[in-house]
Amino acid sequence: MNEKAYKTMTNTGAGSLVLGIILLVTGLAAGVLMIINGAKLLKSRSDLIF
């Protein structure tokens, strides 16, 4: 009985760790892309006409 619970908790912990790493990498990549796009907008702000 305890072994089954241990295996379940191990699998759940590993899954949570993997999900956390994926979310961290995705968030970091999105942040870098937003900074790059913002810099491009600031660089070309004199060319933008409203």
MDAnalysis code that builds the backbone (N, CA, C; Angstrom):
import MDAnalysis as mda
import numpy as np

u = mda.Universe.empty(150, n_residues=50, atom_resindex=np.repeat(np.arange(50), 3), trajectory=True)
u.add_TopologyAttr("name", ["N", "CA", "C"] * 50)
u.add_TopologyAttr("resid", np.arange(1, 51))
u.add_TopologyAttr("resname", ["MET", "ASN", "GLU", "LYS", "ALA", "TYR", "LYS", "THR", "MET", "THR", "ASN", "THR", "GLY", "ALA", "GLY", "SER", "LEU", "VAL", "LEU", "GLY", "ILE", "ILE", "LEU", "LEU", "VAL", "THR", "GLY", "LEU", "ALA", "ALA", "GLY", "VAL", "LEU", "MET", "ILE", "ILE", "ASN", "GLY", "ALA", "LYS", "LEU", "LEU", "LYS", "SER", "ARG", "SER", "ASP", "LEU", "ILE", "PHE"])
u.atoms.positions = np.array([
    [0.828, -1.199, 0.000],
    [0.000, 0.000, 0.000],
    [0.870, 1.260, 0.000],
    [1.876, 1.309, 0.848],
    [2.746, 2.473, 0.921],
    [3.575, 2.621, -0.348],
    [3.936, 1.490, -0.945],
    [4.751, 1.541, -2.159],
    [3.964, 2.175, -3.309],
    [2.682, 1.863, -3.396],
    [1.841, 2.443, -4.444],
    [1.718, 3.956, -4.261],
    [1.529, 4.390, -3.040],
    [1.435, 5.820, -2.751],
    [2.757, 6.510, -3.056],
    [3.861, 5.874, -2.730],
    [5.180, 6.438, -2.990],
    [5.404, 6.611, -4.492],
    [5.038, 5.611, -5.287],
    [5.202, 5.692, -6.735],
    [4.315, 6.787, -7.321],
    [3.099, 6.908, -6.804],
    [2.193, 7.948, -7.276],
    [2.749, 9.329, -6.967],
    [3.247, 9.525, -5.754],
    [3.818, 10.819, -5.384],
    [5.077, 11.113, -6.183],
    [5.878, 10.097, -6.477],
    [7.091, 10.290, -7.271],
    [6.736, 10.741, -8.679],
    [5.770, 10.060, -9.300],
    [5.352, 10.429, -10.651],
    [4.745, 11.828, -10.686],
    [3.959, 12.153, -9.696],
    [3.341, 13.471, -9.638],
    [4.395, 14.554, -9.442],
    [5.347, 14.310, -8.585],
    [6.433, 15.270, -8.360],
    [7.269, 15.478, -9.609],
    [7.595, 14.403, -10.295],
    [8.381, 14.519, -11.522],
    [7.603, 15.277, -12.591],
    [6.318, 14.996, -12.711],
    [5.485, 15.706, -13.685],
    [5.396, 17.191, -13.376],
    [5.260, 17.526, -12.104],
    [5.189, 18.929, -11.699],
    [6.507, 19.639, -11.972],
    [7.601, 18.970, -11.736],
    [8.913, 19.543, -11.997],
    [9.100, 19.817, -13.486],
    [8.737, 18.855, -14.309],
    [8.858, 19.030, -15.757],
    [7.969, 20.170, -16.234],
    [6.747, 20.231, -15.760],
    [5.823, 21.291, -16.140],
    [6.361, 22.660, -15.712],
    [6.918, 22.734, -14.530],
    [7.498, 23.986, -14.049],
    [8.661, 24.445, -14.909],
    [9.516, 23.527, -15.315],
    [10.657, 23.878, -16.166],
    [10.168, 24.366, -17.530],
    [9.168, 23.684, -18.086],
    [8.624, 24.092, -19.395],
    [8.020, 25.493, -19.302],
    [7.271, 25.762, -18.239],
    [6.668, 27.080, -18.076],
    [7.725, 28.159, -17.873],
    [8.781, 27.839, -17.158],
    [9.863, 28.796, -16.931],
    [10.549, 29.150, -18.244],
    [10.857, 28.158, -19.046],
    [11.519, 28.398, -20.332],
    [10.604, 29.178, -21.271],
    [9.325, 28.807, -21.306],
    [8.379, 29.506, -22.172],
    [8.226, 30.967, -21.749],
    [8.127, 31.202, -20.459],
    [8.008, 32.570, -19.959],
    [9.246, 33.395, -20.254],
    [10.407, 32.799, -20.120],
    [11.655, 33.493, -20.398],
    [11.749, 33.847, -21.882],
    [11.389, 32.904, -22.740],
    [11.426, 33.155, -24.186],
    [10.432, 34.251, -24.563],
    [9.241, 34.217, -23.988],
    [8.247, 35.246, -24.287],
    [8.728, 36.618, -23.818],
    [9.354, 36.679, -22.667],
    [9.887, 37.940, -22.161],
    [10.976, 38.507, -23.056],
    [11.861, 37.659, -23.530],
    [12.929, 38.110, -24.425],
    [12.341, 38.633, -25.730],
    [11.354, 37.915, -26.277],
    [10.728, 38.374, -27.512],
    [10.012, 39.708, -27.322],
    [9.378, 39.901, -26.174],
    [8.697, 41.166, -25.910],
    [9.695, 42.309, -25.804],
    [10.840, 42.068, -25.184],
    [11.870, 43.110, -25.072],
    [12.418, 43.460, -26.454],
    [12.652, 42.461, -27.287],
    [13.162, 42.708, -28.636],
    [12.157, 43.505, -29.451],
    [10.886, 43.117, -29.399],
    [9.860, 43.848, -30.148],
    [9.696, 45.274, -29.638],
    [9.775, 45.460, -28.343],
    [9.690, 46.805, -27.776],
    [10.852, 47.671, -28.212],
    [12.044, 47.094, -28.265],
    [13.212, 47.846, -28.714],
    [13.075, 48.243, -30.177],
    [12.528, 47.348, -30.994],
    [12.307, 47.674, -32.409],
    [11.300, 48.811, -32.547],
    [10.245, 48.789, -31.726],
    [9.259, 49.866, -31.775],
    [9.861, 51.196, -31.341],
    [10.668, 51.180, -30.296],
    [11.297, 52.410, -29.840],
    [12.273, 52.943, -30.888],
    [12.954, 52.042, -31.559],
    [13.923, 52.454, -32.570],
    [13.229, 53.122, -33.749],
    [12.046, 52.633, -34.111],
    [11.358, 53.169, -35.279],
    [10.184, 54.061, -34.899],
    [10.168, 54.649, -33.719],
    [9.016, 55.446, -33.302],
    [8.894, 56.731, -34.102],
    [9.999, 57.248, -34.630],
    [9.899, 58.486, -35.424],
    [9.249, 58.205, -36.786],
    [9.310, 56.957, -37.247],
    [8.704, 56.591, -38.525],
    [7.209, 56.291, -38.403],
    [6.725, 56.103, -37.186],
    [5.315, 55.782, -36.984],
    [4.488, 57.064, -36.986],
    [3.438, 57.056, -37.776],
    [2.558, 58.229, -37.857],
    [1.139, 57.787, -37.510],
    [0.488, 58.526, -36.619],
    [-0.880, 58.226, -36.235],
    [-1.808, 59.291, -36.744],
])
